[in-house]
Amino acid sequence: MKKAVAKGPSSEPAASTLTASKLTASKLIDQRIEALSDWRGKTLARVRELMHEADPEIVEEWKWRGTPVWSHGGIVCTGEAYKKVVKMTFAKGAALADPSDLFNSSLEGNVRRAIDIHEGEQVNEAALKDLIREAVALNLKEKSKGLPGRH
């Protein structure tokens, strides 16, 4: 698992006493998952596993004061936990094919798309891994062409 240094302070109680610069992003994500001791923590942990299964070179980051981010050649997606959903927001989701119709949120924009996972829902894991791989391929294609990307 590739690890990146955290890029912002944590907002979760388990990490609030340490600054992000003293912890790796991966450790901060560990703490976020642990702090979410319900279905959301389990779901976020599974999302994380799928990210690494889909792309073993994915990099974990910690941005925007407490958001887990997975990147490879640019941001692939974020993993956010809210009261009723775990949200995976794909930075360039509007440019991705989604033949399995996983995207179910943030559908109106021109750039991002998201997958909201509710308690008890099962995500098509094979289709999700394909989507992750496609997002990485898009990032790398744009990077090789020298197109500006957000990192």
Buried (B, 14 or more C-beta within 10 A) or exposed (E): EBEBEBBBBBEBEBBEEBEBEEBBBBBBBBBBBEBBEEBBBBBBBBBBEBBBEBBEEBBBBBBEEBBBBBBBBBBBBBBBBEEEBBBBBBBBBBBBEBEEEBBBBBEEEEEBBBBBBEEEEEBEBEBBBBBBBBBBBBBBEBBEEEEEBEE
